[in-house]
Amino acid sequence: MISDNPYTPIPAELAEVIEETPTIKTLLCRPENPMAFKAGQFVQLTLPGVGEGPFTPSSSPLKPEEIAITILKTGMLTDRLHECRAGQTVGLRGPFGKGYPVDDLDGMEVLIVGGGVGLAPLRALIHACLARLDRLKRVSIKYGARGQTELLYAAQYAEWAKHEKVDFTCTIDRGEPGWDGHVGVVTTILKDMDLDRPNSKVFVCGPSIMLKFTVYALLEEGYTPEQIYLSMNRRMSCGMGKCGRCNIGPYYLCKDGPDMKYSLIKDYPNVF
Amino acid sequence: MSVYYVAESDLVKWLAGLPDRSVYAPQATGTGAWVSGFDPDKGAPALDKARAAQSTKSFLMPPAETVARYGGSSRPVAVAEQPLALVGVRACELRAWKYLDKVMLEGEFVDPPYKARRESAAMISCDCVACAETCCCTLVGGRPYVEPGDGADVNITALDGGYLLEPMTDAGAKLIGPGWAEASDGQLAQRDGLRQDMVEKIEAQNARFTFSATDGAAPDLPEGDDDAWQRHAADCVECGACTNICPTCHCFYLFDHALADKGAERVRTWDSCLLSTYHRMAGGPQMKLSPRPELRSRLANRILHKFVYSPQQWGMLGCVGCGRCVDACLGAIDIRDVVEDLKR
């Protein structure tokens, strides 16, 4: 946090606005001072005079001077964020939360499961993994989107998959002309994976219903609740465990998450 | 530190003369007491009445305040009010302030406006020599009188015809007037008697409750998906009175608005976890927009936060037994009955 007052956003210039899909844009933000963050930590993005919302940067934590925030157009604030143009000033607070346990992944099989815009925070994890690939056993990325046009970061899949230790598979919900890849929701590509299961950690991000069915599918495949990390993004607001709105039981997602080990939260109702 | 005895006129003179502070104290009303600006012309504050209807929370955590300004020619936000002296703060409220200090001041991020007001405020507490029917501090591991270390600078006990004043911090000792007489052994014994009487009275009025709750041992309550919560949620009208009146409830909402100088302002207001809009998130028609769409699970979350989650988060219960939520509830929900009914 750069400001003395943790409620004050620091100004950031929009270097570029990238149209990713018909419903998703990425804002490249250049904060006044570089904002160091860990993959999986989130920031509060302020549209001046309108409000702020929590987003996990989708760019590499190794590049804190330019933070990419990938945004689905889905509500009052994100509608306005989609109208932003390069050169405009926005605000950033943070980073908040714990971030992904990247340091604990040495020697591990990393399974990354994304749904829709849920690939955004996972891309920061993918970048962090690619930067230390020599220490990891393997990285498998499983991604599902509604249709071909909604596949996020489609131009980058080949680059991720060109690494020998990286496997990338994607699927779309329903078949479409011109698509010869997998068809079906993301859980359909989680069956019978040839992975070193006991030596794995799984990171999942996507809409609530996707998280739920992905957890069920993973448990069925034999993964344990301790191995599964879920991006439990709720209405995180202050980011500091004070405003109270993002709790699951005794945990505040803004402070203890936003990625939570499933074993910690599985016994609380209303997780999904 | 010594304990002093003062007459009513000396107490009034002392409070009126506290240097460079805005003094707030309970004033008697037709039905009890209400904390407002201290007016020496009205005599001594109502320290012989039960705790005031409202807690002192709002004096250091106002219901709405600007927490940041940004952009434009905006000047930074700073708490500029005169430091406060809060008079007649009860033991239960001091416990609530300890809880709020943990939330607002501990950890990686400190809340600047809270810190500024809290550190400059003088806490002048008082022992309870009367209680409300809903008072239940002894039920949650508390007591109706104040001891050194509870967080008061000076503690007052209303005796027949006068007051005992006990400074409890160095800052409190500096507030004490010169030439005050030390309390006699008889007066101290009288204070002990009053304290014991009040403990017994509060224990007696809560005798029907069998659950046990202390900071170290929370009651065992079911999670919010248990149908039993519906028995109590059926009476909740989602007004938020309990969260507003509670001395430990601190949930807030942040919103921004544009200022005329092309800058913007960030405002926080109190919020209530019982309201259906509380967790409302962005999202389309297919998505679950609130994690707790049912009132039953929101009511459960509030009570579980007080009794189960807070001890895990802060090592303290979130309920201090002031009973205000019971007085304020339009649906006549009594938090003691809820815990008693649902405990396992």
Interface residues (C-beta under 8 A of the other chain):
Chain A: M1 D4 N5 P6 Y7 T8 P9 P11 T46 P48 G49 V50 G51 E52 G53 T74 G75 M76 L77 T78 T89 G91 P207 S208 I209 R234 R235 S237 C238 G239 M240 G241 K242 C243 G244 R245 C246 N247 I248 G249 P250 K255 D267 Y268 P269 N270 V271 F272
Chain B: V67 A68 R69 Y70 G71 P76 V77 V103 M104 G107 E108 F109 V110 D111 P112 E223 G224 D225 H250 C251 F252 Y253 L254 F255 D256 H257 A258 L259 G263 A264 R266 R268 D271 C273 Y278 H279 R280 M281 A282 G283 G284 Q286 M287 K288 P291 R292 S297 N301 L304 H305 V308 Y309 S310 Q312 Q313
